[in-house]
């Protein structure tokens, strides 16, 4: 189970079965839904921050990328 306090300070909990070879398809859909609801969908397929991002933009992208990774784990 992953718990998160969202940008508005609201707590939300998500439960999904840990990833295994047998449950990849439903796990993929569920983790995509969770990351989308948290505003982290850009980190599912993105190669990185947009070219020309300033230091603050890069730092924000890295912070959100780490947040997405922590929900996936």
N, C-alpha and C positions, 0 to 999 in steps of 0.2 A: 504494500500500500504506500502510496506517495501522498504527502500532505503539502499543500501550498497555501501561502497567504498571498492572494492576488494583489494587483496594483491598487485596488480600492481598500485593501486591508481585510477583505473577506476571506475566510478560510473555506477551502474546498478539499474534499478527499476523493481520490480516485482509486478504484480497485481493479486490477487486471491480473490475470494469471502470469507468472513469469514466462518468458519466452522459452519455447522448446521447439525442436524440429517439427513436432506434430501440430503445433498451434500457431505457426507463423502468420497465416492469412488473417485470422481474427485478431491476433495481437497487433499486427500492422495497422489495421483499421482503428482499433481502440487507441493505440498510442498516437496516431495521427489526430484523432478526435480530441484527445487530451491536450496535445501541444497546440492545436488550433484554438481550443477554448482558452488557453493561456496566452494567446497571441504570439506563439513561437513557431508557427507553421513555416516561416521562411527558413528555419534551421533544419527542416527535414531533408531538403534536396539542394540547398544552397551551397555553393563552393566557398562562400565567404562574403565579406562585406563588399559593397559596390566599389568599383574603381573610383578613386578620387575622394574617398571618405576621409574626413579629418580625424585627428587623434581622438576626439570625443566620440565620434561615430564608430571608430574602430573599437574603442573601449566598451561602448554600449553593445555592439554586436558580439564581442567576446563574452561579455557578462550574460547576455541572453543565450548564447550558444552553450555556455556552461550550465545554465539553468535547464535548458532542453535536455542536455546529456544527463543531468541528475535525475530527471523524471524518467528517462529511458532506462536507467540502471535500476 
